[in-house]
Amino acid sequence: MHDIQKALRGLGTAWVNTIATDRHGNALYADVSGVPDVDATQLERCAPSREAAALRGGAGLIVLACSTSACAWRRDPASAVPGLTPFECMPVAVRSDWVHNSNDSFFYTHPAQRFGAISPLVGDDVMRQPRTRSGLIEVPELVARGPVTLRGSQEQLFSNRNLMASVVLPDLLAACAGEVPSAEAKDGCAALRGWDRRNEVNSRGAHLFREFWRGAAAKPQLYRVPFDNTHPSATPMGLNMADAAVATKVWASLKAAVEKVRGAGLALDAPLGTLQHPAITPEPIALHGGYSGEGVLNYLGDRTGLGPKGYSIDYGTSYVQTVGFDARGPVAQGLLTYGQSTDPASPFAVDQLRLFSAKRWPVLPFHAEDVERQRVGEVIKLRRP
């Protein structure tokens, strides 16, 4: 842990989060990367105009006045790279319980973690990913069951719970028991009522909810209880169906989702595994998981959308690893879902996708003798010219 922090002080990472654990039960989270040494006060004071200041929130662009040296990046002598925010002013946490990140702000590393004054250029308190909320819910559940094991972690990750279904579906189905404005919405209600609210290969109706939620998620005033960053695990919650304008938009989103699924020639209650397949192979490997906007920890995504064959999954869960320690050292099980080879004819092209589909986690070699025993092919030696 000390060595990792020492390395991070060099500010050599571009944008990534760093998470690590050691055999003593310490967990490290660090968002230490190359960030201009400009704090919140300077951002406000040095915006050259109101229009320039608006670019920060609207387009993510930072504009500073160049007419005065007081608006130049600071050059803190503690920084390993002059002009970049030093390690000491970045969000770093070492805890004895847990830390987490799901491609969101450092602010939601742990409910009890406080970082002090961090530049807005590093991050803010906006939760942009429902998957972050899923982590804040599911990690404590995992810990509460007792000592965390590799198997327990794997089962939690691949349980494929759909967070947003638990957030909005109860209110939607309650409204379905009343007056529903269209035949399509009624059919959608029936299909969603039979869904298990997970994204397993045998989950029926998960695709219908996905299409509904993709259309409904950004509607204004959508939630019955809006987001509160002091209660990130519990909010937002419910659908604001008491508001006629919101209800109209919700029903319209459900109707559109039904029409889209049927327009693709698919059943509303089709099992997800018959629709969700990898883009890298024509082999119809059934994939479990869901997209980030649904709050599924096991994140799969598609760039082409729903079509006659379902979803062509081309990003998301890629290299997934669970690690523990025994008396000998690290013990790891993991998957490189898209395989070791880009040659479609190779036996190593989709072998791990099949393992992923079956939720089987192979043991990964760590010690030299284990690597030697599992080696495939001849050793390639690289030498300096």
Contacts in CASP RR format, 6 or more apart in sequence:
PFRMAT RR
TARGET T0000
AUTHOR 0000-0000-0000
METHOD contacts of the structure
MODEL  1
MHDIQKALRGLGTAWVNTIATDRHGNALYADVSGVPDVDATQLERCAPSR
EAAALRGGAGLIVLACSTSACAWRRDPASAVPGLTPFECMPVAVRSDWVH
NSNDSFFYTHPAQRFGAISPLVGDDVMRQPRTRSGLIEVPELVARGPVTL
RGSQEQLFSNRNLMASVVLPDLLAACAGEVPSAEAKDGCAALRGWDRRNE
VNSRGAHLFREFWRGAAAKPQLYRVPFDNTHPSATPMGLNMADAAVATKV
WASLKAAVEKVRGAGLALDAPLGTLQHPAITPEPIALHGGYSGEGVLNYL
GDRTGLGPKGYSIDYGTSYVQTVGFDARGPVAQGLLTYGQSTDPASPFAV
DQLRLFSAKRWPVLPFHAEDVERQRVGEVIKLRRP
1 20 0 8 1.000
1 22 0 8 1.000
1 26 0 8 1.000
1 28 0 8 1.000
1 94 0 8 1.000
4 18 0 8 1.000
4 20 0 8 1.000
4 28 0 8 1.000
4 30 0 8 1.000
5 28 0 8 1.000
5 30 0 8 1.000
5 87 0 8 1.000
5 92 0 8 1.000
8 18 0 8 1.000
8 30 0 8 1.000
8 32 0 8 1.000
8 87 0 8 1.000
8 92 0 8 1.000
9 32 0 8 1.000
9 80 0 8 1.000
9 87 0 8 1.000
10 80 0 8 1.000
10 81 0 8 1.000
10 87 0 8 1.000
11 32 0 8 1.000
11 33 0 8 1.000
11 34 0 8 1.000
11 79 0 8 1.000
11 80 0 8 1.000
11 81 0 8 1.000
11 84 0 8 1.000
11 86 0 8 1.000
11 87 0 8 1.000
12 33 0 8 1.000
12 34 0 8 1.000
12 81 0 8 1.000
13 32 0 8 1.000
13 33 0 8 1.000
13 34 0 8 1.000
14 33 0 8 1.000
14 34 0 8 1.000
15 33 0 8 1.000
15 34 0 8 1.000
16 33 0 8 1.000
17 29 0 8 1.000
17 30 0 8 1.000
17 31 0 8 1.000
17 101 0 8 1.000
17 106 0 8 1.000
18 28 0 8 1.000
18 29 0 8 1.000
18 30 0 8 1.000
18 31 0 8 1.000
18 32 0 8 1.000
19 27 0 8 1.000
19 28 0 8 1.000
19 29 0 8 1.000
19 30 0 8 1.000
19 99 0 8 1.000
19 100 0 8 1.000
19 101 0 8 1.000
20 27 0 8 1.000
20 28 0 8 1.000
21 27 0 8 1.000
21 28 0 8 1.000
21 323 0 8 1.000
23 325 0 8 1.000
23 329 0 8 1.000
25 96 0 8 1.000
26 94 0 8 1.000
26 95 0 8 1.000
26 96 0 8 1.000
27 94 0 8 1.000
27 95 0 8 1.000
27 96 0 8 1.000
27 97 0 8 1.000
27 98 0 8 1.000
27 99 0 8 1.000
28 92 0 8 1.000
28 93 0 8 1.000
28 94 0 8 1.000
28 99 0 8 1.000
29 91 0 8 1.000
29 92 0 8 1.000
29 93 0 8 1.000
29 95 0 8 1.000
29 99 0 8 1.000
29 100 0 8 1.000
29 101 0 8 1.000
29 106 0 8 1.000
29 109 0 8 1.000
29 110 0 8 1.000
29 113 0 8 1.000
30 90 0 8 1.000
30 91 0 8 1.000
30 92 0 8 1.000
30 93 0 8 1.000
31 90 0 8 1.000
31 91 0 8 1.000
31 92 0 8 1.000
31 106 0 8 1.000
31 122 0 8 1.000
31 123 0 8 1.000
32 87 0 8 1.000
32 90 0 8 1.000
32 91 0 8 1.000
32 92 0 8 1.000
33 90 0 8 1.000
34 81 0 8 1.000
34 84 0 8 1.000
34 85 0 8 1.000
35 84 0 8 1.000
35 85 0 8 1.000
35 90 0 8 1.000
35 119 0 8 1.000
35 121 0 8 1.000
35 122 0 8 1.000
36 62 0 8 1.000
36 73 0 8 1.000
36 83 0 8 1.000
36 84 0 8 1.000
36 85 0 8 1.000
36 121 0 8 1.000
37 73 0 8 1.000
37 74 0 8 1.000
37 75 0 8 1.000
37 76 0 8 1.000
37 79 0 8 1.000
37 83 0 8 1.000
37 84 0 8 1.000
37 85 0 8 1.000
37 86 0 8 1.000
37 89 0 8 1.000
37 119 0 8 1.000
38 46 0 8 1.000
38 62 0 8 1.000
38 64 0 8 1.000
38 73 0 8 1.000
38 74 0 8 1.000
38 119 0 8 1.000
38 121 0 8 1.000
39 117 0 8 1.000
39 119 0 8 1.000
40 117 0 8 1.000
40 119 0 8 1.000
40 120 0 8 1.000
42 64 0 8 1.000
42 71 0 8 1.000
42 74 0 8 1.000
43 56 0 8 1.000
43 62 0 8 1.000
43 64 0 8 1.000
43 119 0 8 1.000
43 120 0 8 1.000
43 121 0 8 1.000
44 53 0 8 1.000
45 71 0 8 1.000
46 64 0 8 1.000
46 65 0 8 1.000
46 70 0 8 1.000
46 71 0 8 1.000
47 53 0 8 1.000
47 56 0 8 1.000
47 63 0 8 1.000
47 64 0 8 1.000
47 65 0 8 1.000
48 63 0 8 1.000
48 64 0 8 1.000
48 65 0 8 1.000
48 67 0 8 1.000
52 63 0 8 1.000
53 63 0 8 1.000
55 61 0 8 1.000
55 62 0 8 1.000
55 63 0 8 1.000
56 62 0 8 1.000
56 63 0 8 1.000
62 121 0 8 1.000
64 71 0 8 1.000
64 72 0 8 1.000
65 71 0 8 1.000
73 83 0 8 1.000
74 83 0 8 1.000
75 82 0 8 1.000
75 83 0 8 1.000
76 83 0 8 1.000
76 85 0 8 1.000
76 86 0 8 1.000
76 89 0 8 1.000
78 86 0 8 1.000
78 87 0 8 1.000
78 88 0 8 1.000
79 85 0 8 1.000
79 86 0 8 1.000
79 87 0 8 1.000
80 86 0 8 1.000
80 87 0 8 1.000
85 119 0 8 1.000
85 121 0 8 1.000
85 122 0 8 1.000
89 118 0 8 1.000
89 119 0 8 1.000
90 118 0 8 1.000
90 122 0 8 1.000
91 106 0 8 1.000
91 109 0 8 1.000
91 115 0 8 1.000
91 118 0 8 1.000
91 122 0 8 1.000
93 99 0 8 1.000
93 109 0 8 1.000
93 110 0 8 1.000
93 113 0 8 1.000
93 115 0 8 1.000
95 110 0 8 1.000
95 113 0 8 1.000
97 110 0 8 1.000
97 143 0 8 1.000
98 110 0 8 1.000
98 139 0 8 1.000
98 140 0 8 1.000
98 143 0 8 1.000
99 109 0 8 1.000
99 110 0 8 1.000
99 113 0 8 1.000
100 109 0 8 1.000
100 110 0 8 1.000
100 135 0 8 1.000
100 136 0 8 1.000
100 139 0 8 1.000
101 108 0 8 1.000
101 109 0 8 1.000
101 132 0 8 1.000
102 129 0 8 1.000
102 131 0 8 1.000
102 132 0 8 1.000
102 134 0 8 1.000
102 135 0 8 1.000
102 292 0 8 1.000
102 297 0 8 1.000
103 129 0 8 1.000
103 131 0 8 1.000
103 132 0 8 1.000
103 292 0 8 1.000
104 127 0 8 1.000
104 128 0 8 1.000
104 129 0 8 1.000
104 131 0 8 1.000
104 132 0 8 1.000
105 123 0 8 1.000
105 124 0 8 1.000
105 125 0 8 1.000
105 126 0 8 1.000
105 127 0 8 1.000
105 128 0 8 1.000
105 132 0 8 1.000
106 115 0 8 1.000
106 118 0 8 1.000
106 122 0 8 1.000
106 123 0 8 1.000
107 115 0 8 1.000
107 123 0 8 1.000
107 124 0 8 1.000
107 125 0 8 1.000
107 229 0 8 1.000
108 127 0 8 1.000
108 132 0 8 1.000
108 136 0 8 1.000
108 232 0 8 1.000
111 136 0 8 1.000
111 232 0 8 1.000
111 233 0 8 1.000
125 229 0 8 1.000
126 229 0 8 1.000
127 133 0 8 1.000
127 227 0 8 1.000
127 229 0 8 1.000
127 232 0 8 1.000
129 292 0 8 1.000
129 293 0 8 1.000
129 295 0 8 1.000
130 163 0 8 1.000
130 164 0 8 1.000
130 292 0 8 1.000
130 293 0 8 1.000
130 294 0 8 1.000
130 295 0 8 1.000
131 163 0 8 1.000
131 292 0 8 1.000
131 293 0 8 1.000
131 295 0 8 1.000
131 296 0 8 1.000
131 297 0 8 1.000
131 299 0 8 1.000
132 232 0 8 1.000
133 163 0 8 1.000
133 232 0 8 1.000
133 233 0 8 1.000
133 295 0 8 1.000
134 161 0 8 1.000
134 163 0 8 1.000
134 295 0 8 1.000
134 296 0 8 1.000
134 297 0 8 1.000
135 297 0 8 1.000
136 232 0 8 1.000
136 233 0 8 1.000
137 163 0 8 1.000
137 233 0 8 1.000
138 156 0 8 1.000
138 161 0 8 1.000
138 297 0 8 1.000
141 156 0 8 1.000
142 148 0 8 1.000
142 152 0 8 1.000
142 153 0 8 1.000
142 156 0 8 1.000
145 152 0 8 1.000
150 322 0 8 1.000
150 323 0 8 1.000
150 324 0 8 1.000
150 331 0 8 1.000
150 333 0 8 1.000
150 361 0 8 1.000
153 322 0 8 1.000
154 322 0 8 1.000
154 333 0 8 1.000
154 359 0 8 1.000
154 361 0 8 1.000
156 297 0 8 1.000
157 297 0 8 1.000
157 298 0 8 1.000
157 320 0 8 1.000
158 288 0 8 1.000
158 298 0 8 1.000
158 359 0 8 1.000
159 198 0 8 1.000
160 198 0 8 1.000
160 199 0 8 1.000
160 200 0 8 1.000
160 203 0 8 1.000
160 288 0 8 1.000
160 289 0 8 1.000
160 290 0 8 1.000
160 296 0 8 1.000
160 297 0 8 1.000
160 298 0 8 1.000
161 197 0 8 1.000
161 198 0 8 1.000
161 296 0 8 1.000
161 297 0 8 1.000
162 197 0 8 1.000
162 198 0 8 1.000
162 199 0 8 1.000
162 206 0 8 1.000
162 209 0 8 1.000
162 290 0 8 1.000
162 294 0 8 1.000
162 295 0 8 1.000
162 296 0 8 1.000
163 294 0 8 1.000
163 295 0 8 1.000
163 296 0 8 1.000
164 213 0 8 1.000
164 217 0 8 1.000
164 293 0 8 1.000
164 294 0 8 1.000
164 295 0 8 1.000
165 195 0 8 1.000
165 197 0 8 1.000
165 209 0 8 1.000
165 294 0 8 1.000
166 197 0 8 1.000
167 236 0 8 1.000
167 237 0 8 1.000
167 238 0 8 1.000
168 213 0 8 1.000
168 216 0 8 1.000
168 238 0 8 1.000
168 239 0 8 1.000
169 192 0 8 1.000
169 197 0 8 1.000
169 209 0 8 1.000
170 238 0 8 1.000
171 224 0 8 1.000
171 238 0 8 1.000
171 239 0 8 1.000
171 241 0 8 1.000
172 189 0 8 1.000
172 192 0 8 1.000
172 239 0 8 1.000
172 241 0 8 1.000
172 250 0 8 1.000
172 254 0 8 1.000
173 189 0 8 1.000
173 192 0 8 1.000
173 193 0 8 1.000
174 241 0 8 1.000
175 239 0 8 1.000
175 241 0 8 1.000
175 247 0 8 1.000
175 250 0 8 1.000
176 185 0 8 1.000
176 186 0 8 1.000
176 189 0 8 1.000
176 192 0 8 1.000
176 193 0 8 1.000
180 186 0 8 1.000
180 189 0 8 1.000
180 251 0 8 1.000
181 248 0 8 1.000
181 251 0 8 1.000
181 255 0 8 1.000
182 251 0 8 1.000
182 255 0 8 1.000
184 254 0 8 1.000
184 255 0 8 1.000
184 258 0 8 1.000
184 259 0 8 1.000
185 251 0 8 1.000
185 254 0 8 1.000
185 255 0 8 1.000
185 258 0 8 1.000
187 258 0 8 1.000
187 268 0 8 1.000
188 208 0 8 1.000
188 254 0 8 1.000
188 257 0 8 1.000
188 258 0 8 1.000
188 268 0 8 1.000
189 254 0 8 1.000
190 268 0 8 1.000
191 204 0 8 1.000
191 205 0 8 1.000
191 208 0 8 1.000
191 258 0 8 1.000
191 268 0 8 1.000
191 269 0 8 1.000
192 205 0 8 1.000
192 208 0 8 1.000
192 209 0 8 1.000
192 212 0 8 1.000
194 204 0 8 1.000
194 205 0 8 1.000
194 269 0 8 1.000
195 203 0 8 1.000
195 204 0 8 1.000
195 205 0 8 1.000
195 206 0 8 1.000
195 208 0 8 1.000
195 209 0 8 1.000
195 269 0 8 1.000
196 203 0 8 1.000
196 204 0 8 1.000
198 206 0 8 1.000
199 206 0 8 1.000
199 272 0 8 1.000
199 288 0 8 1.000
199 289 0 8 1.000
199 290 0 8 1.000
199 294 0 8 1.000
199 296 0 8 1.000
199 298 0 8 1.000
200 206 0 8 1.000
200 272 0 8 1.000
200 288 0 8 1.000
200 289 0 8 1.000
201 271 0 8 1.000
201 272 0 8 1.000
201 273 0 8 1.000
201 276 0 8 1.000
201 286 0 8 1.000
201 287 0 8 1.000
201 288 0 8 1.000
201 357 0 8 1.000
202 271 0 8 1.000
202 272 0 8 1.000
202 273 0 8 1.000
203 271 0 8 1.000
203 272 0 8 1.000
204 269 0 8 1.000
204 270 0 8 1.000
204 271 0 8 1.000
204 272 0 8 1.000
205 268 0 8 1.000
205 269 0 8 1.000
205 270 0 8 1.000
205 272 0 8 1.000
206 272 0 8 1.000
206 290 0 8 1.000
207 261 0 8 1.000
207 266 0 8 1.000
207 270 0 8 1.000
207 272 0 8 1.000
207 275 0 8 1.000
207 276 0 8 1.000
207 306 0 8 1.000
207 310 0 8 1.000
207 311 0 8 1.000
208 257 0 8 1.000
208 258 0 8 1.000
208 261 0 8 1.000
208 268 0 8 1.000
208 269 0 8 1.000
209 257 0 8 1.000
209 294 0 8 1.000
210 290 0 8 1.000
210 291 0 8 1.000
210 294 0 8 1.000
210 306 0 8 1.000
211 256 0 8 1.000
211 257 0 8 1.000
211 260 0 8 1.000
211 261 0 8 1.000
211 306 0 8 1.000
212 253 0 8 1.000
212 254 0 8 1.000
212 257 0 8 1.000
213 293 0 8 1.000
213 294 0 8 1.000
214 257 0 8 1.000
215 253 0 8 1.000
215 256 0 8 1.000
215 257 0 8 1.000
216 222 0 8 1.000
216 249 0 8 1.000
216 250 0 8 1.000
216 253 0 8 1.000
216 254 0 8 1.000
217 293 0 8 1.000
219 246 0 8 1.000
219 249 0 8 1.000
219 250 0 8 1.000
219 253 0 8 1.000
221 240 0 8 1.000
221 243 0 8 1.000
221 245 0 8 1.000
221 246 0 8 1.000
222 236 0 8 1.000
222 239 0 8 1.000
222 240 0 8 1.000
222 246 0 8 1.000
222 249 0 8 1.000
222 250 0 8 1.000
223 235 0 8 1.000
223 236 0 8 1.000
223 237 0 8 1.000
223 238 0 8 1.000
223 239 0 8 1.000
223 240 0 8 1.000
224 237 0 8 1.000
224 238 0 8 1.000
224 239 0 8 1.000
224 240 0 8 1.000
224 241 0 8 1.000
224 242 0 8 1.000
225 235 0 8 1.000
225 236 0 8 1.000
225 237 0 8 1.000
225 238 0 8 1.000
226 235 0 8 1.000
226 236 0 8 1.000
227 235 0 8 1.000
227 236 0 8 1.000
228 234 0 8 1.000
228 235 0 8 1.000
239 246 0 8 1.000
239 250 0 8 1.000
240 246 0 8 1.000
240 247 0 8 1.000
241 247 0 8 1.000
241 250 0 8 1.000
258 268 0 8 1.000
260 306 0 8 1.000
261 267 0 8 1.000
261 268 0 8 1.000
261 306 0 8 1.000
262 268 0 8 1.000
264 306 0 8 1.000
264 307 0 8 1.000
264 308 0 8 1.000
264 310 0 8 1.000
265 308 0 8 1.000
266 275 0 8 1.000
266 306 0 8 1.000
266 307 0 8 1.000
266 308 0 8 1.000
266 310 0 8 1.000
272 286 0 8 1.000
272 288 0 8 1.000
272 289 0 8 1.000
273 286 0 8 1.000
273 287 0 8 1.000
273 288 0 8 1.000
274 286 0 8 1.000
275 306 0 8 1.000
275 309 0 8 1.000
275 310 0 8 1.000
275 311 0 8 1.000
276 286 0 8 1.000
276 287 0 8 1.000
276 288 0 8 1.000
276 289 0 8 1.000
276 300 0 8 1.000
276 310 0 8 1.000
276 311 0 8 1.000
276 313 0 8 1.000
277 284 0 8 1.000
277 285 0 8 1.000
277 286 0 8 1.000
277 287 0 8 1.000
277 309 0 8 1.000
277 310 0 8 1.000
277 311 0 8 1.000
277 312 0 8 1.000
277 313 0 8 1.000
278 285 0 8 1.000
278 287 0 8 1.000
278 312 0 8 1.000
278 313 0 8 1.000
278 314 0 8 1.000
278 338 0 8 1.000
278 350 0 8 1.000
278 353 0 8 1.000
279 302 0 8 1.000
279 312 0 8 1.000
279 313 0 8 1.000
279 314 0 8 1.000
280 314 0 8 1.000
280 338 0 8 1.000
280 349 0 8 1.000
280 350 0 8 1.000
280 353 0 8 1.000
281 344 0 8 1.000
281 349 0 8 1.000
281 350 0 8 1.000
281 353 0 8 1.000
283 350 0 8 1.000
285 350 0 8 1.000
285 353 0 8 1.000
285 354 0 8 1.000
285 357 0 8 1.000
286 357 0 8 1.000
287 300 0 8 1.000
287 313 0 8 1.000
287 353 0 8 1.000
287 356 0 8 1.000
287 357 0 8 1.000
288 298 0 8 1.000
288 357 0 8 1.000
288 359 0 8 1.000
289 296 0 8 1.000
289 298 0 8 1.000
289 299 0 8 1.000
289 300 0 8 1.000
289 317 0 8 1.000
290 296 0 8 1.000
290 298 0 8 1.000
290 299 0 8 1.000
290 300 0 8 1.000
290 301 0 8 1.000
291 299 0 8 1.000
291 300 0 8 1.000
291 301 0 8 1.000
291 302 0 8 1.000
292 299 0 8 1.000
292 301 0 8 1.000
298 317 0 8 1.000
299 316 0 8 1.000
299 317 0 8 1.000
300 313 0 8 1.000
300 315 0 8 1.000
300 316 0 8 1.000
300 317 0 8 1.000
301 311 0 8 1.000
301 313 0 8 1.000
301 314 0 8 1.000
301 315 0 8 1.000
301 316 0 8 1.000
302 311 0 8 1.000
302 312 0 8 1.000
302 313 0 8 1.000
302 314 0 8 1.000
302 315 0 8 1.000
303 314 0 8 1.000
303 315 0 8 1.000
304 311 0 8 1.000
304 312 0 8 1.000
304 314 0 8 1.000
305 311 0 8 1.000
305 312 0 8 1.000
317 337 0 8 1.000
317 356 0 8 1.000
318 336 0 8 1.000
318 337 0 8 1.000
318 338 0 8 1.000
319 334 0 8 1.000
319 335 0 8 1.000
319 336 0 8 1.000
319 337 0 8 1.000
320 334 0 8 1.000
320 335 0 8 1.000
320 337 0 8 1.000
320 356 0 8 1.000
321 332 0 8 1.000
321 333 0 8 1.000
321 334 0 8 1.000
321 335 0 8 1.000
321 364 0 8 1.000
322 332 0 8 1.000
322 333 0 8 1.000
322 334 0 8 1.000
322 361 0 8 1.000
323 330 0 8 1.000
323 331 0 8 1.000
323 332 0 8 1.000
324 330 0 8 1.000
324 331 0 8 1.000
324 332 0 8 1.000
325 331 0 8 1.000
328 367 0 8 1.000
329 366 0 8 1.000
329 367 0 8 1.000
330 366 0 8 1.000
331 363 0 8 1.000
331 366 0 8 1.000
332 363 0 8 1.000
332 364 0 8 1.000
332 366 0 8 1.000
333 361 0 8 1.000
333 362 0 8 1.000
333 363 0 8 1.000
333 364 0 8 1.000
334 361 0 8 1.000
334 362 0 8 1.000
334 364 0 8 1.000
335 352 0 8 1.000
335 355 0 8 1.000
335 356 0 8 1.000
335 361 0 8 1.000
335 362 0 8 1.000
336 352 0 8 1.000
337 352 0 8 1.000
337 353 0 8 1.000
337 356 0 8 1.000
338 352 0 8 1.000
338 353 0 8 1.000
339 348 0 8 1.000
339 349 0 8 1.000
339 350 0 8 1.000
339 351 0 8 1.000
339 352 0 8 1.000
339 353 0 8 1.000
340 346 0 8 1.000
340 348 0 8 1.000
340 349 0 8 1.000
340 352 0 8 1.000
341 348 0 8 1.000
341 349 0 8 1.000
342 349 0 8 1.000
343 349 0 8 1.000
348 376 0 8 1.000
352 362 0 8 1.000
355 361 0 8 1.000
355 362 0 8 1.000
365 371 0 8 1.000
365 373 0 8 1.000
365 374 0 8 1.000
END
